[in-house]
Amino acid sequence: MQEASSIDLPLWLQTPPGRYVLAWEQARIETHVADVFGFHALQLGLPEIDALQANRMPHRWLALSAREGAAATVPEDGGAAPRTVALSCDFDALPFASQSLDLVVLPHTLELARDPHHTLREVERVLVPEGQVVITGLNPTSLWGLRQAGGRAAQRLGRRSDDERLFLPRAGDFIAYRRLRDWLRLLSFEVESGGFGCYRPALRSQAWLDRYAWMERAGERWWPVFGAVYLLKAVKRVRGMRLIGPAWKKTPKPRAAPAVVSHKHHRAGSSPDDREKRFET
């Protein structure tokens, strides 16, 4: 099997630690998208995970970047059939009208994007007001992230021993959880929920990963923000807009016309006989 330092993310996800990450993300994503309602949902990238499986929207699409190709792949032992790719596009220019999607899922998409800021702006553009986005990523402030940083430092120093090879895929820029929250706030997203997972050490063997299964509960309790991966769910807010019910037009009640009252005006010191005399003259 190829070393993790020399393969890309899709192949790395077929390794024991990669399958460990996929299992956690599949379960958490299904929990967060199951109750998102609407008509149109989109998954950008990473066909190894079915991010929209638990969602019930009538129109659900999987989009791949031109770099990923048009053929979807799944792990050989995953037991799942290859998924249909709806379209291949540039994530910096999504082929959807503004405010046309209700849900967008980005499984590790920003880490591999050419310009993650631009990709997020495109997601904000195509989402309807109150639309939701779900994002997963590798956490740089974790045991796995620390091992990756150590391997890169060793490479810069010219040392390439087996212990200093990269544990995670070489490609990609891992985005910190707090940094991503700041990006979303700048785009008028409101972070609704989030969490971390995969607290076992950075080990390549399935047997050793199984031995440290006890660290899952310990990590969730004692160091929750240091999980190897994270998930974040945010809602697009539009200022000055609120949802209201139908405006029923009320028929105005007929108003009674005001009564006309005639008044007689007489100048002081005049009488009907005086007015008749002035008329005759």
GILIN-V439275 format. One record per residue. N is the residue number from 1. NEAR is the number of other ideal C-beta (glycine too) atoms within 8 Angstrom. D_CENTER is the distance of its C-alpha to the mean C-alpha in whole Angstrom. Layout:
N|NEAR|D_CENTER, N|NEAR|D_CENTER
This chain:
1|3|34, 2|6|33, 3|7|32, 4|14|28, 5|9|29, 6|6|30, 7|9|27, 8|8|24, 9|12|21, 10|10|21, 11|9|25, 12|13|24, 13|12|22, 14|10|25, 15|11|27, 16|10|27, 17|14|25, 18|10|22, 19|11|23, 20|11|23, 21|12|19, 22|12|18, 23|8|20, 24|11|18, 25|14|14, 26|11|15, 27|8|17, 28|12|14, 29|16|11, 30|10|14, 31|8|14, 32|11|11, 33|15|10, 34|9|14, 35|4|14, 36|12|12, 37|6|14, 38|10|15, 39|6|16, 40|12|14, 41|17|11, 42|14|10, 43|14|10, 44|11|11, 45|14|13, 46|11|15, 47|12|17, 48|11|19, 49|10|16, 50|7|15, 51|11|12, 52|13|13, 53|7|16, 54|9|16, 55|11|14, 56|5|17, 57|14|16, 58|4|19, 59|7|17, 60|11|15, 61|10|15, 62|13|15, 63|15|15, 64|14|17, 65|11|18, 66|8|21, 67|4|22, 68|9|21, 69|7|23, 70|5|23, 71|6|24, 72|10|22, 73|7|23, 74|11|23, 75|9|25, 76|5|29, 77|4|29, 78|7|26, 79|3|28, 80|7|25, 81|4|26, 82|8|25, 83|10|22, 84|6|22, 85|12|20, 86|6|19, 87|8|19, 88|10|20, 89|11|18, 90|7|18, 91|14|14, 92|9|15, 93|7|17, 94|11|15, 95|5|18, 96|8|16, 97|5|17, 98|6|16, 99|9|14, 100|8|14, 101|12|11, 102|13|10, 103|17|7, 104|15|6, 105|15|6, 106|14|7, 107|12|10, 108|13|12, 109|13|11, 110|13|11, 111|13|14, 112|10|16, 113|11|15, 114|5|18, 115|7|16, 116|11|13, 117|7|13, 118|10|14, 119|15|11, 120|12|9, 121|9|11, 122|12|11, 123|13|8, 124|11|9, 125|9|12, 126|14|11, 127|14|9, 128|10|12, 129|9|13, 130|9|11, 131|14|8, 132|14|5, 133|15|2, 134|15|3, 135|13|5, 136|13|9, 137|13|12, 138|13|16, 139|16|17, 140|10|20, 141|9|21, 142|12|23, 143|10|26, 144|14|24, 145|13|23, 146|9|26, 147|10|28, 148|13|26, 149|9|27, 150|9|31, 151|13|31, 152|9|30, 153|8|32, 154|11|35, 155|11|34, 156|6|35, 157|6|38, 158|5|39, 159|7|39, 160|7|38, 161|7|39, 162|4|38, 163|4|36, 164|10|35, 165|11|33, 166|11|29, 167|12|27, 168|10|24, 169|10|23, 170|7|25, 171|6|22, 172|11|19, 173|5|18, 174|12|17, 175|11|15, 176|9|16, 177|14|13, 178|6|15, 179|8|15, 180|13|11, 181|11|11, 182|8|14, 183|11|12, 184|13|9, 185|10|12, 186|6|14, 187|9|12, 188|10|12, 189|12|9, 190|8|10, 191|11|9, 192|7|10, 193|7|11, 194|9|11, 195|9|14, 196|13|16, 197|13|18, 198|11|21, 199|14|24, 200|11|26, 201|7|28, 202|8|28, 203|10|30, 204|8|30, 205|7|33, 206|6|31, 207|6|35, 208|10|34, 209|13|30, 210|7|32, 211|6|34, 212|10|31, 213|8|30, 214|6|31, 215|10|29, 216|10|26, 217|7|27, 218|9|28, 219|12|25, 220|7|23, 221|6|26, 222|5|28, 223|6|25, 224|10|21, 225|7|20, 226|11|21, 227|14|20, 228|14|19, 229|14|16, 230|12|13, 231|14|10, 232|14|7, 233|13|6, 234|12|5, 235|10|7, 236|14|9, 237|9|12, 238|8|15, 239|5|18, 240|3|21, 241|6|20, 242|3|21, 243|4|21, 244|4|25, 245|3|27, 246|3|29, 247|5|32, 248|4|35, 249|4|38, 250|4|41, 251|4|44, 252|5|46, 253|4|50, 254|4|53, 255|5|54, 256|4|58, 257|4|60, 258|4|62, 259|4|66, 260|4|68, 261|4|71, 262|4|74, 263|4|75, 264|4|79, 265|4|79, 266|5|83, 267|5|84, 268|4|86, 269|3|90, 270|7|90, 271|5|91, 272|5|91, 273|6|94, 274|8|94, 275|9|91, 276|8|93, 277|8|96, 278|7|93, 279|6|92, 280|5|96, 281|4|96
